[in-house]
Amino acid sequence: MCMAEKDLTEKILLSYNDVFADIVNTLVFHGEDRVSPSSLQDRIVHSQYKADTGVLHEEERDVFKVWENCGVEIALCGIENQTVPYHLMPGRVIGYDGASYRNQILEKGRKRLTPVVTMVLYFGMEHWNQPTSLKGLFGSYPQELGEYISDYKINVFEVAWFTEDVISEFKSDFKVVANFFSKKRLYGEDYVPDDPQVLVHVDAVLKLLSVMTGDSNYASILSPQEERRNISMCEVAEKLINKGISQGISQGISQGITQGRNQERADNIATITRNLMARDPSLSKSEAEQRAKDLLK
């Protein structure tokens, strides 16, 4: 899977309004159903800026939506995925958010700005160990400047470290995703998905798990017909186990055939070696074995 395809795959599940709204309701509003899927509209994820060198650059958010109520903008919400901690993440987020505010400022007739909220979903098994504010990126500077430097914090949510109480608040397919990474952290690579919740966006969930875990089996375990019907992670796990058993049997048969052939060759070499030494007593065992091997090539 190329990098562009990988990036796109990570975003598919979160782009569904029911999943996006569920994430915001659970993590921002602590389980209250404040954001409805119908109140969300996609926003352009691309923005451009000119660097000090004069070169035009383009930034692209993962998922970005506007939350509206009766046609009135309440907030602009973005979600970014991270599989590993990124040291400069506060700088990246302030770039995204700044571009969103700049676009609003450039809108003709606008007198008020709509707040921008960016959430970073981190799927790593270790705690986020990088700065979560702009000031954390700075080196040393005169203490007197401190009160004049505006800080900018980022909102990092460690998915694999969600508690059961937090996971229970999710209602969409993201509940299955959060439960999966939490259990994966607790039980390691041997964890077999056991979530009975039926998935709505089956293909998107499995592709996300495939990208985030590096295990391509999740993306290929279901047939196209199965991807179009509702299915639980328990059923996915059963298929993964059966596939593993099938692969193990095939591998065992292959290894058995190879071992059998190797044993047959060894027996033939031993027989020919004995015959050669009986015919010519002057031959050493090593010489006779080498001649036997040459004869069987």
Sequence and secondary structure as in RCSB ss.txt:
>XXXX:A:sequence
MCMAEKDLTEKILLSYNDVFADIVNTLVFHGEDRVSPSSLQDRIVHSQYKADTGVLHEEERDVFKVWENCGVEIA
LCGIENQTVPYHLMPGRVIGYDGASYRNQILEKGRKRLTPVVTMVLYFGMEHWNQPTSLKGLFGSYPQELGEYIS
DYKINVFEVAWFTEDVISEFKSDFKVVANFFSKKRLYGEDYVPDDPQVLVHVDAVLKLLSVMTGDSNYASILSPQ
EERRNISMCEVAEKLINKGISQGISQGISQGITQGRNQERADNIATITRNLMARDPSLSKSEAEQRAKDLLK
>XXXX:A:secstr
  HHHHHHHHHHHHHSHHHHHHHHHHHTSTT   S GGGEEE   EEEEE TTS EEEEE SEEEEEEETTEEEE
EEEEEEESS  TTHHHHHHHHHHHHHHHHHTSTT  S   EEEEEEE  SS   S  BGGGG     GGGGGGS 
  B EEEEGGG  HHHHHH  STHHHHHHHHHHHHHHGGG       EESSHHHHHHHHHHHH  THHHHSS HH
HHTS EEHHHHHHHHHHHHHHHHHHHHHHHHHHHHHHHHHHHHHHHHHHHHHHH TTS HHHHHHHHHHHT 
